[in-house]
Amino acid sequence: MDTPTYTVADLLTANADRTPDHTAVIDGPTRISYAELHDRARRCARLVARRVGPGDRIAILLPRGVDALAAYFGAHLAGAVPVFVHEQLRPRQVGHIMAHADARLVFTTTRHHHLLDAEALPGGAIVDVDTLRESPLPTAVPRIGRDVAGLIYTSGSTGTAKGVTVSHDNLLAGATIVRDYLHLNSRDRTLAVLPWSFDYGLNQVLATFAAGATVVTQRSLFGPDICRALAATEATGLAGVSSLWSALAGPLGQLPLPALRYITNSGGPLAPATIEQIRTAQRHLDIYLMYGLTEAFRSTYLDPAQVADRPTSIGRAIPNTEILVLDDGARPCPPGVTGELVHRGPTVALGYWNDPDTTATVFRPHPRPPVGVPAETVVYSGDYVRADADGYLY
């Protein structure tokens, strides 16, 4: 009988119970099973539970790998709220996130100490994972799906980075929806090149765990290195953004990659010429073109069968989600007419952390709720799209 999954921590616990010896992470030469990762996470959880309380924010300033995932799930097991911090940010940017989130603890290594303002942190707040020696936390701190599960900081490209507040329900809904339409199963191996501080990168990991599959970490972003890693690890899936695919389109044609069955793109459109180059290089690949925003994770995807005919489309709504195209009066736009993309569904975040004014601007009541449905919040994306006669969005 399957272990039920109600919170993010349950993704790890369920796999450790069901398939303890299955490989959870391949991190360079290191292979770690679900049972071993669960044990490491419980050791991190013991330290977290001794130093902070449920709901406190825990920063994770670590490279993608086993230690980062142990800290992430350890924070969840202790009832804390993990916040991934990109290790390539500048000290000022790291300081903003730490202060804004009011992080009480940070998991890191000595290599990243220069990014931290130790004087601004509580005493003993910096934890070097290399020196962590704890016994496992015996049981998880109770949480429920509606509780806060994390803060995901936007890039700050239009100003100061904002913390998007997500619940366990949000993260699990995004993980299971993406798992299902990518047809992930326990035999899959996902090569992880995207930062886990990025909602797209985090969702890739959680969707993989929702399938009981394996995450393969990859730190080099040099195209030939990625292709060699795909071949060496027999990875089955890879998520990227348009700049990565532009760099990979050529190298993808240099090696046979029979195990690689799909790639996904989000974070910006993929040029039709790049799509064609990838299709020529690896003709067996399924290519998923997607659109998402941090405030609601994934919104749309284009079925690979439609890519040849609709290479500039972002597809249609992901499962269990409604996408509205509204004019300035919140009226539905007919096909061919441009309007704002508005997202309704279980991945809609809780709002922006400690920013009620911006929250009220972006997260608003459904303007045209279905009859009989209780009031709910939708996300106004600020992005403008049009739908064709078949409902495909551009």
C-alpha positions as CSV (number, residue, x, y, z in Angstrom):
1,M,0.0,0.0,0.0
2,D,1.4,3.4,-1.0
3,T,2.4,5.9,1.7
4,P,0.1,9.0,1.3
5,T,1.7,12.2,0.3
6,Y,0.3,15.3,2.0
7,T,3.4,17.5,2.4
8,V,6.7,18.0,0.6
9,A,8.5,15.9,3.3
10,D,6.2,13.0,2.4
11,L,7.7,12.8,-1.1
12,L,11.0,11.6,0.4
13,T,9.4,9.6,3.3
14,A,7.1,7.7,0.9
15,N,9.9,6.7,-1.4
16,A,12.1,5.7,1.5
17,D,9.3,3.5,2.8
18,R,8.3,2.0,-0.6
19,T,11.6,1.7,-2.5
20,P,14.4,2.3,0.1
21,D,17.2,0.9,-2.1
22,H,16.2,2.8,-5.3
23,T,18.7,5.5,-6.3
24,A,17.4,8.9,-5.4
25,V,20.4,11.1,-6.4
26,I,23.4,10.6,-8.6
27,D,25.8,13.4,-7.6
28,G,29.1,12.9,-9.6
29,P,30.6,9.6,-8.3
30,T,28.1,9.5,-5.4
31,R,24.9,7.5,-5.6
32,I,22.6,7.7,-2.7
33,S,19.4,5.7,-2.2
34,Y,16.1,7.1,-0.9
35,A,16.7,5.5,2.5
36,E,20.1,7.1,2.7
37,L,18.8,10.5,1.7
38,H,16.0,10.2,4.2
39,D,18.5,9.4,6.9
40,R,20.7,12.4,6.0
41,A,17.5,14.6,5.9
42,R,16.5,13.4,9.4
43,R,20.0,14.3,10.7
44,C,19.6,17.8,9.3
45,A,16.1,17.9,10.8
46,R,17.4,17.2,14.3
47,L,19.7,20.2,14.1
48,V,16.9,22.5,12.7
49,A,14.5,21.3,15.4
50,R,17.0,22.1,18.2
51,R,17.7,25.6,16.9
52,V,14.5,27.1,15.4
53,G,10.8,26.6,15.6
54,P,8.1,25.4,13.1
55,G,7.5,28.0,10.4
56,D,11.0,29.6,10.8
57,R,12.8,30.2,7.5
58,I,16.0,28.2,6.8
59,A,18.3,29.3,4.0
60,I,20.2,26.8,1.9
61,L,23.2,28.2,0.2
62,L,24.8,25.1,-1.3
63,P,25.6,23.7,-4.8
64,R,23.0,21.4,-6.3
65,G,23.6,18.0,-4.8
66,V,22.9,15.5,-2.0
67,D,23.7,18.0,0.8
68,A,21.3,20.6,-0.6
69,L,18.5,18.1,-0.8
70,A,19.2,16.7,2.7
71,A,19.0,20.2,4.1
72,Y,15.8,21.0,2.1
73,F,13.9,17.9,3.2
74,G,15.4,18.1,6.7
75,A,13.9,21.6,7.0
76,H,10.6,20.2,6.0
77,L,10.8,17.3,8.4
78,A,11.5,19.8,11.2
79,G,8.5,21.9,10.2
80,A,10.6,24.8,9.0
81,V,10.4,26.7,5.7
82,P,13.4,26.2,3.4
83,V,14.6,28.9,1.1
84,F,17.1,28.0,-1.6
85,V,19.6,30.8,-2.3
86,H,21.5,30.8,-5.6
87,E,25.2,30.5,-4.9
88,Q,26.1,32.8,-7.8
89,L,24.3,35.8,-6.3
90,R,26.3,38.7,-5.0
91,P,26.7,39.3,-1.3
92,R,24.2,42.2,-1.4
93,Q,21.6,40.0,-3.1
94,V,22.2,37.2,-0.6
95,G,21.9,39.7,2.2
96,H,18.6,41.0,0.9
97,I,17.1,37.5,0.7
98,M,18.4,36.5,4.2
99,A,17.0,39.7,5.8
100,H,13.7,39.8,3.9
101,A,13.0,36.1,4.7
102,D,14.3,36.6,8.3
103,A,16.3,33.4,7.9
104,R,17.2,32.0,11.3
105,L,19.6,29.4,10.0
106,V,21.7,28.9,6.9
107,F,23.1,25.6,5.6
108,T,26.3,26.3,3.6
109,T,30.0,25.5,3.3
110,T,33.1,27.5,4.1
111,R,33.5,28.3,0.4
112,H,30.3,30.5,0.6
113,H,31.0,32.3,3.9
114,H,32.1,35.4,2.0
115,L,28.6,35.8,0.7
116,L,27.1,36.0,4.2
117,D,27.0,38.9,6.6
118,A,27.7,36.9,9.8
119,E,27.0,40.0,12.0
120,A,23.5,40.2,10.6
121,L,22.6,36.6,11.5
122,P,21.7,35.2,14.9
123,G,24.5,33.6,16.9
124,G,25.3,30.1,15.6
125,A,23.1,30.5,12.5
126,I,25.7,29.4,10.0
127,V,25.8,25.6,9.7
128,D,28.6,24.0,7.7
129,V,27.2,20.8,6.2
130,D,30.7,19.3,6.1
131,T,30.9,19.3,9.9
132,L,27.3,18.3,10.6
133,R,27.1,15.5,13.2
134,E,23.6,14.8,14.4
135,S,21.5,11.8,15.3
136,P,18.3,11.5,13.2
137,L,15.1,13.2,14.2
138,P,12.8,10.4,15.3
139,T,9.5,11.8,13.8
140,A,8.5,14.7,11.6
141,V,7.0,17.8,13.0
142,P,3.3,17.8,12.0
143,R,2.4,20.1,9.1
144,I,-0.6,20.2,6.7
145,G,-0.9,21.0,3.0
146,R,-2.0,24.6,3.5
147,D,1.0,25.5,5.6
148,V,3.8,27.6,4.1
149,A,6.4,25.3,2.5
150,G,8.9,27.7,1.1
151,L,9.8,31.1,-0.3
152,I,10.9,31.3,-3.9
153,Y,12.6,34.6,-4.7
154,T,12.1,36.1,-8.1
155,S,15.1,37.1,-10.2
156,G,14.7,40.8,-9.3
157,S,15.0,41.7,-13.0
158,T,12.4,44.4,-12.6
159,G,13.5,45.6,-9.1
160,T,14.2,44.1,-5.7
161,A,13.7,40.3,-5.6
162,K,10.3,39.4,-4.1
163,G,9.7,36.2,-2.1
164,V,6.8,34.2,-3.5
165,T,5.2,32.3,-0.6
166,V,4.2,28.7,-1.6
167,S,2.3,26.1,0.4
168,H,2.8,22.3,0.5
169,D,-0.3,21.9,-1.6
170,N,1.1,24.3,-4.2
171,L,4.4,22.3,-4.5
172,L,2.8,18.9,-4.5
173,A,0.2,19.9,-7.1
174,G,2.9,21.3,-9.4
175,A,5.0,18.1,-8.9
176,T,2.2,15.7,-9.6
177,I,0.8,17.6,-12.6
178,V,4.2,17.8,-14.3
179,R,5.0,14.2,-13.4
180,D,1.8,13.1,-15.1
181,Y,2.0,15.1,-18.4
182,L,5.7,14.2,-18.8
183,H,4.8,10.5,-18.1
184,L,7.5,10.2,-15.5
185,N,8.1,6.8,-13.8
186,S,10.6,5.3,-11.4
187,R,12.9,4.3,-14.2
188,D,13.5,8.0,-15.2
189,R,16.7,9.9,-14.6
190,T,16.4,13.6,-14.6
191,L,19.5,15.7,-15.3
192,A,19.3,18.8,-13.1
193,V,21.1,21.8,-14.5
194,L,18.7,24.6,-13.4
195,P,19.1,26.3,-10.0
196,W,16.9,24.9,-7.3
197,S,16.2,28.5,-6.2
198,F,14.3,28.8,-9.5
199,D,10.8,27.5,-9.4
200,Y,11.3,25.6,-12.7
201,G,14.4,23.9,-11.3
202,L,12.7,23.0,-8.0
203,N,9.6,21.7,-9.7
204,Q,11.8,19.4,-11.8
205,V,13.3,17.8,-8.7
206,L,10.0,17.4,-6.9
207,A,8.3,16.0,-10.0
208,T,11.1,13.5,-10.3
209,F,10.6,12.5,-6.6
210,A,6.9,12.3,-7.1
211,A,7.6,9.6,-9.6
212,G,10.0,7.8,-7.3
213,A,12.7,8.4,-10.0
214,T,16.3,9.6,-9.9
215,V,17.8,13.1,-9.9
216,V,21.2,13.4,-11.6
217,T,23.0,16.6,-10.6
218,Q,25.1,18.5,-13.2
219,R,27.0,21.6,-12.3
220,S,28.9,22.5,-15.6
221,L,26.7,24.4,-18.0
222,F,29.1,23.9,-20.9
223,G,27.1,22.3,-23.7
224,P,29.5,19.4,-24.5
225,D,29.8,18.6,-20.7
226,I,26.0,18.4,-20.4
227,C,25.8,16.1,-23.4
228,R,28.5,13.9,-22.1
229,A,26.7,13.7,-18.7
230,L,23.4,12.8,-20.5
231,A,25.2,9.9,-22.2
232,A,27.2,8.7,-19.2
233,T,24.3,8.7,-16.8
234,E,21.7,7.5,-19.4
235,A,19.5,10.5,-18.3
236,T,16.0,10.4,-19.7
237,G,15.0,14.0,-19.3
238,L,16.4,17.5,-19.3
239,A,14.8,20.9,-18.5
240,G,16.2,24.1,-19.8
241,V,15.7,27.7,-20.9
242,S,16.1,29.1,-24.4
243,S,19.7,30.3,-23.9
244,L,20.7,26.8,-22.8
245,W,19.0,25.1,-25.8
246,S,20.7,27.6,-28.1
247,A,24.1,26.5,-26.7
248,L,23.1,22.8,-26.7
249,A,21.6,22.5,-30.2
250,G,24.9,21.9,-31.8
251,P,26.5,19.6,-29.3
252,L,23.3,17.5,-29.1
253,G,24.1,16.3,-32.7
254,Q,27.5,15.0,-31.7
255,L,26.5,12.1,-29.5
256,P,23.8,9.4,-29.7
257,L,21.5,9.8,-26.7
258,P,19.0,6.9,-27.0
259,A,18.0,7.1,-23.3
260,L,17.0,10.7,-23.5
261,R,13.3,10.7,-24.2
262,Y,12.2,14.3,-23.6
263,I,13.3,17.9,-23.0
264,T,11.3,20.8,-21.7
265,N,11.6,24.6,-22.3
266,S,10.2,27.4,-20.2
267,G,11.2,30.9,-19.0
268,G,11.0,32.4,-22.6
269,P,10.2,31.3,-26.1
270,L,12.3,28.8,-28.0
271,A,13.1,29.9,-31.6
272,P,11.7,27.7,-34.3
273,A,15.1,27.4,-35.9
274,T,16.5,26.0,-32.6
275,I,13.6,23.6,-32.3
276,E,14.3,22.3,-35.8
277,Q,18.0,21.9,-35.0
278,I,17.3,19.9,-31.9
279,R,14.7,17.7,-33.7
280,T,17.3,17.0,-36.5
281,A,20.0,16.1,-33.9
282,Q,17.8,13.8,-31.8
283,R,14.8,12.8,-33.9
284,H,13.3,10.5,-31.1
285,L,13.0,13.4,-28.6
286,D,9.7,14.6,-27.2
287,I,9.9,18.4,-27.0
288,Y,7.7,20.1,-24.4
289,L,7.3,23.9,-24.9
290,M,5.9,25.4,-21.7
291,Y,5.0,28.7,-20.0
292,G,5.1,29.4,-16.3
293,L,5.5,32.1,-13.7
294,T,6.9,31.9,-10.2
295,E,3.6,32.9,-8.7
296,A,1.9,29.8,-10.1
297,F,4.7,27.5,-11.3
298,R,3.6,26.0,-14.6
299,S,0.6,27.4,-16.5
300,T,0.7,25.8,-20.0
301,Y,2.4,23.2,-22.1
302,L,2.3,22.2,-25.7
303,D,2.0,18.5,-26.5
304,P,5.0,17.3,-28.3
305,A,2.8,16.1,-31.1
306,Q,1.8,19.7,-31.9
307,V,5.4,21.2,-31.9
308,A,5.9,20.8,-35.7
309,D,2.7,22.5,-36.5
310,R,2.7,25.1,-33.7
311,P,6.3,25.8,-32.9
312,T,5.6,29.3,-31.5
313,S,2.7,28.3,-29.3
314,I,3.0,27.9,-25.5
315,G,0.2,25.3,-25.7
316,R,-2.9,25.0,-23.5
317,A,-3.5,24.9,-19.8
318,I,-1.8,22.2,-17.8
319,P,-4.1,19.6,-16.1
320,N,-6.3,20.8,-13.3
321,T,-5.8,24.4,-14.3
322,E,-7.8,27.1,-16.1
323,I,-6.1,29.8,-18.1
324,L,-8.1,32.9,-18.9
325,V,-7.3,35.6,-21.5
326,L,-8.9,38.8,-20.2
327,D,-9.1,42.4,-21.5
328,D,-8.7,45.4,-19.3
329,G,-12.3,45.1,-18.1
330,A,-11.7,41.5,-17.0
331,R,-13.8,40.3,-19.9
332,P,-12.8,37.1,-21.8
333,C,-11.1,37.9,-25.1
334,P,-12.3,36.1,-28.2
335,P,-9.9,34.0,-30.3
336,G,-7.2,36.1,-32.0
337,V,-7.6,39.1,-29.6
338,T,-4.7,39.8,-27.2
339,G,-5.4,39.9,-23.5
340,E,-3.7,39.3,-20.1
341,L,-3.0,35.7,-19.1
342,V,-4.8,34.9,-15.8
343,H,-4.1,31.6,-14.0
344,R,-6.6,29.7,-11.9
345,G,-5.7,26.4,-10.2
346,P,-4.0,24.6,-7.3
347,T,-0.6,25.9,-8.0
348,V,-1.5,29.6,-7.3
349,A,0.8,30.7,-4.6
350,L,-0.2,32.3,-1.3
351,G,1.2,35.7,-2.2
352,Y,4.4,37.7,-1.7
353,W,6.2,37.4,1.6
354,N,5.6,40.5,3.8
355,D,4.3,42.5,0.8
356,P,0.5,42.9,1.0
357,D,0.3,45.8,-1.5
358,T,2.0,43.9,-4.3
359,T,0.1,40.7,-3.4
360,A,-3.2,42.6,-3.7
361,T,-2.2,43.8,-7.2
362,V,-1.2,40.4,-8.6
363,F,-3.2,37.9,-6.5
364,R,-6.9,38.9,-7.0
365,P,-10.3,37.4,-6.6
366,H,-11.5,35.5,-9.6
367,P,-13.3,38.1,-11.8
368,R,-15.8,35.6,-13.3
369,P,-16.1,32.7,-10.8
370,P,-18.0,29.6,-12.0
371,V,-21.4,29.2,-10.5
372,G,-21.4,27.5,-7.2
373,V,-17.7,27.7,-6.7
374,P,-16.4,29.4,-3.5
375,A,-14.5,32.6,-3.9
376,E,-10.9,31.9,-4.9
377,T,-7.7,33.8,-5.8
378,V,-6.2,33.9,-9.3
379,V,-2.9,35.3,-10.5
380,Y,-2.7,38.1,-13.0
381,S,0.5,37.3,-14.8
382,G,1.2,40.7,-16.5
383,D,2.0,38.8,-19.7
384,Y,-0.2,39.2,-22.8
385,V,-1.3,36.3,-25.0
386,R,-3.8,35.4,-27.7
387,A,-5.6,32.1,-28.3
388,D,-6.3,30.6,-31.7
389,A,-9.6,29.0,-32.7
390,D,-8.5,25.7,-31.2
391,G,-7.5,27.2,-27.9
392,Y,-3.8,27.2,-28.3
393,L,-2.0,30.1,-26.8
394,Y,0.6,32.4,-28.3
